Amino acid sequence: MNDPDDRPQYSVCQFFPDGTHEYIKRWITAREAVEIAQSYTMPNRPSVKLGITKRVIITDSGDCINWEWQHGVGVTFPKDIN
């Protein structure tokens, strides 16, 4: 049986200060989505340093948010349970 996370059903989207957004990549696997989202939220990334990237999310095929990062806050979802 196939692992549902191996299906290309996730998208990564970034949001900007003016309220606009863009999909960085769509219809990718969970692993790809996490790698891309982490890359786009690295503290040394120029768009993060300058505050151009305000929010990054990973959504699934049902348009549910599976992961969220906010500028100046960090990962806000899912909450750390430790």
Helices and strands as residue ranges (DSSP letters): G 4-6, E 10-15, E 21-28, H 30-40, H 46-49, E 55-59, E 65-70, E 74-77
